[in-house]
Amino acid sequence: NAFFHARTTVQGCQWAGILRIAFAVTALSNVLMLGWDFGAFFLPSSTRIPVTAGRDTMDQDTWTVLEWMPQSDYAYQMAFGLYVMHLILLGLGVAPRYQAAGVYFWTCMFRHHNNVLWNDEDTVMKQLAFFLFFWPLDHYTIWTVMDSIVAQRQRPSTSKTKEQVSSSWPMWPFRLVQIQMCLIFISTGLLKWTGEDWWDGSAVYYVVHIDDLYGNWFNPSWIFGYRGVLQVLTWATLVLEVAAPILIWFPRTRWGTLGSVLAFHVGLDASMNLNFFHWIMTVGWLSFLIQPDAKPAGNGGSASKKDCCA
């Protein structure tokens, strides 16, 4: 199946390294913001939301390793420190696959401990952390930077960057992210199509009057102060969320669609208070920059052991 098993080029592997860094920075920013309220919502000594009350917000069949840890503030702070450490090391590219597993694990554990402060961007981050298990993560790491410095100091014999990093990779790990992004858009788009407020064009009007969601730095009155403009934005959102997951798969419409989707997320992030949701969605959509090689692989389509298993 060429859709899943075609291979990307070294440029695709390089984009994977860039998106690894972008994911780590976005997720780390989100976790550090969560850290401001960590003492009030997560520590056993908290009187605002006790551990038992936090667990009551979860389904009964969920589990968390935090239940088995010593119920002390120090133990919980150490666990949170490990969470942050995994994200930092993931961005640096130090054992990145292990760090992605750590990010996924601790995201699940803390969310299962207390679901009050988590929302949809955390769900997307958890999904992307899982998909990163299968990506080539060895480009643009601290090790490749060090090798470049060594090479610039005229010691090329000690630099092994070209032999160490992947130059080809199957497309299926990237397809998983691409399909996930499309499913998110399709599901939200279809749900909106069932709402009367979206059909009559009034949905965005109501959104801009919700104080806790609307009112970021970009809110010009010539856009958000006129009902006609808000109706156009409402219907444009419907069209984009239904059409983009289809048009982005065709080469002729891919880049225009991707540009429209990115502009959509940037615009919403600039005008609404949705934390890091649009940031992490942007990272996911940028996976469409990774495309299969138009040329067949050499040596009868074979690839080196490093390319397959890195």
N, C-alpha and C positions, 0 to 999 in steps of 0.2 A: 504494500500500500504506500504509494509515493507521498500521500498527504502526511502520513505519520513517520515514514521511515526514510524519506529523502534526508540528505545531510546539508547542514548549513556550512558556510565557509568560515575562515578565520575571523572575518569581519563580524559574523554572527556570534562567535565565541567572545569577541571583544565587547560587543554590545551586552552580552550576558554579564560580563564583569562590571560594566558601567551600571547596569540595572541592579546588580547585587549591592553596589555601593549606595545607589539611590534608595533601595529598599531599606538598607540598614540605617541610613540617615533619617528617613521618614519614620520608621518604627521606633528608633531611639528617641526621636523628638516626642513621639506620642507617649512612650513609656516614662520619659522624664517629666512630662506634664502630669502624668498620672501620679508620679512620685510626690508632687506637691501635696496631694491628699492621701498619701499612703498611710500615714500615721492614724488618720481619722477613720479610714474605711477598711484597713486590712490588719492592723496590729491587734493582737489579743487583748492588749490593755485599753483599746479604744472603747469609749463610752458612747460614741455616736452611733456606730453600727457594730455590735458585738459579733464575734465569729459565728455564733449560732444563728443570729438574725441574717447574716450574709448568706449562710448556707441555705436558709429558708427561701432565698430568691432563686435557687437552682432546682432543676429536676431531681427527683429522688435517685435516679439511676446514674447520676454523674459522680465522679470521685476526684479527689485531689490529694496529692502527696502531702500537702500542707496539714491535712488531718493527722498524718502519722508522725509529723515532726514535733519536737518539743514546743509546747504552746507558750513560747516566750517571744518578746519583741525582737530580741537578738537573732533568733533563728529565722524569723520572717524577714528581717532586714538582710540577713545573709543570702536568703533565697532571692530577694529582689536584686541584690548586688550581683548574683550570678546571672540573672536575667539581663541586666545592663551590660555585664561583661561579655556575654554571648553576642549581643548586638554590636558592641565596639569591635570585637575580634572578627565578626562577620564582615564589617565594613573594611577592615584592614586586610582581610583575606587570609587570616591565620586559621588553618584547618577549617575552611569555610563550610564544608558540608556538616561537620560536627556542630559548628556554631548555629547553622540553620536548624538542625535538630533540637538544639538547646532552646532556641527562640520559640519554636513550635511547642515544645514541651512546657515551658514556663508560661507561655500565653494561655495554654489550656488550663494549667494548674491554678493560676491566679483568677482566671475567669470562672472556673468551677468553685473557687473559694467565695467569691462575692461578685454578683452580676450587676450590681447597681451602677457602677461607673463605666461599664463597657457598652459599646454600640457597634454599628455596622462596619466602621473602618477597622475595628479590631478583628472582626470576622474575616474580612478580606486579607488583613495582614497574616492571620493564622493560615489561611489557604495558600497565600503566596510563599510563606515560609516552608510549607510542606512541598510545594512544587519545586522550590529551590534545591531540594535534595538531589534532583535529577539533572540539574543544569551544570554546564561547565563553569566553574567558579574560580578558575586559576589565572584569569587575566586581571591586570590592574590591581595587584595585591602589593603588600609591603615588600614582598620578596622580589617581584619584578621591578619595583622601583629601586631597590638596592642593587639589583643586577645592572640596571641602566646606569646607575651612578658608577659602578665598577667599570662598565664598558667605556664611559666617558673619561675615566681616568687612565685610559689606554691599557687596560688589562683585560682584553676581550677573551683571553684563554680561560679565565676563571668564570666567565659569564655563560650560563647554560639556559638562559631564558627561552631561546627558541626550541630547545629540546624538552623543556619542562612544561610548557603551556600547550593546551589543546589547540589544534588547527582545524578541526572538523567535529561535528556533533550531530546525532540524529535529531530530527525536528520534533519528535513526539513530546519531549518535555516542554518545549515552547508552545506547542499546540494546546497542551492542557491549560496553560495560562490564557492563551488567546480565546479558547472556547469558554473558559470561565468568565472572562470579561464580557463576551457576547451574551452569555446566559444571564448575567446580572442586568444588562441593558434590556434584553428581551422580556424578562420577568417584570421589571419595573414598568416598562413601556406598556405591556399588555394589561397590567393592573390599572394603569392610568387610563387606558382606553375604556375601562368599565366605569369610570367615574364621570358623573354629569358635569362637575366643575371643569374637567379637562375638555369636554366636548363644547361647552359654551364659552370657553376661553377665560374663565374667571379664576382658575386655580392659582396662577402666579400672583394675581391681585391679593388673594388671601395670604399667600406665603409672605409677601413683603410687609404684611401687617402683623406678623407673628414676631414679637419683640425678641424672643430668645433665639430665633434662627436668622432673622434678617437684620442688617445694619452694620455690615463690615465697612471697610474703607471705600469701596466702590459702590456708591448708591446715588448716581446723578438723577435729579428730578425729571430731566427730559426723557429718561427711560422709564423709571419706576413711578413717575407721577402721572402718567397718561394711560387710561384704560385701553385704548387702541393698541398701544405698544405692548402692554402686558398681555393682551389677547394674542398678538403675533408670537410673543415669546412662549406662551402656553402651547400653542399649536406647533411651533417649531420644535419644542421639546418632545412632543408626541412623535412627530415625524422622525426626529433624529434617533430616539431610543428604539424605534422599531426598524428603521431603515439601516442604521449604521452596522448592526450585527450581520447584515446580509451583504451590503455593498463593500465592506472592508475586505472581503475574501477575493474580490475581483481586482486584478492588477490595475485596470484602467481607473477604477474608482477608489483604490485603497488609500492613496496618499491624501486625496481631498477629504475622504471620510475621516482618516486619522487626524488631520488638521482640524476638522470641525469638532471632533470629539474632544481633543485637547483644549480647544478654545472654549468649549462648553464647560469643561471642568475648571479651567482657570477662571472663567467668568463667574461661575457659581462660588468658587472659593473666595474670590475677591469681594463678593456681595453678600455672602451668607456666612453664618457662624456654624460650620459643620466640622470643626476640628481638623483632622487629617484625612478625612474620607476622600476628598478629591485629590489629595497628594498621592495616596496609595493607589487610587484608581488610575491616575496618570502613569505611575510606574507600570501597572499591569498592561495598560494599552500600548505603552512603548515597546512591549514585547513583539508587536507587529513589525518593528524595524528588523527583526530577525527573520529572514526568509531563506528558503532552500537554495542551494547552489544550482544555477541554471545549467551547469555543465555536469555530465556524469562523472562519478569518482573514478580516479585512475586505478590501474591494476585490477580491472574487472569489478570495480566498485568496492574493493576492499579498503579497510582503514587500519591504521596502526593500533596496537594495543593501547597506547596512550590516548588516542582519539576516542576509543570506545569506553574506556574505563576510568578516565581521569576524574 
